[in-house]
């Protein structure tokens, strides 16, 4: 596959931020770009094409894309609920929050609702332990989660698409 000129221009801009010959350093921002301009996930074909653009091997792209939970390797919903499950969040009730979301949306961890709106993912520490339990929703953090807050967040998401 090939990317549009708009995308390849943006990739070239990202690569310019790094010293010559160090184009692999642009890999994470390039993967973000491809994911955000696509359907919020990365395909094998896209990752292979990224390897071509950066003149690195496909395995180097797969290693990064599979390591970081922020990259989705299968289609996800419009809203991805990434609930932290590391120690401080767990001690403050993240398990109950995860169970509540599962029951409320009738999905398991890693699944997407039938309407394509929500995906539930668990994440390791997101660096906001003082606000536990918390989750990432797009580019925002939702903190001190309770079932009531989850209800309100889901409702706000639903309203946003009306
Ligand atoms: S343990 Fe949840 S943000 Fe650090």
Boltz pocket constraint, residues with backbone or C-beta under 6 A from the ligand:
constraints:
  - pocket:
      binder: B
      contacts: [[A, 84], [A, 85], [A, 86], [A, 87], [A, 88], [A, 89], [A, 90], [A, 124], [A, 125], [A, 126], [A, 127], [A, 128], [A, 129], [A, 130], [A, 132], [A, 134]]
      max_distance: 6.0
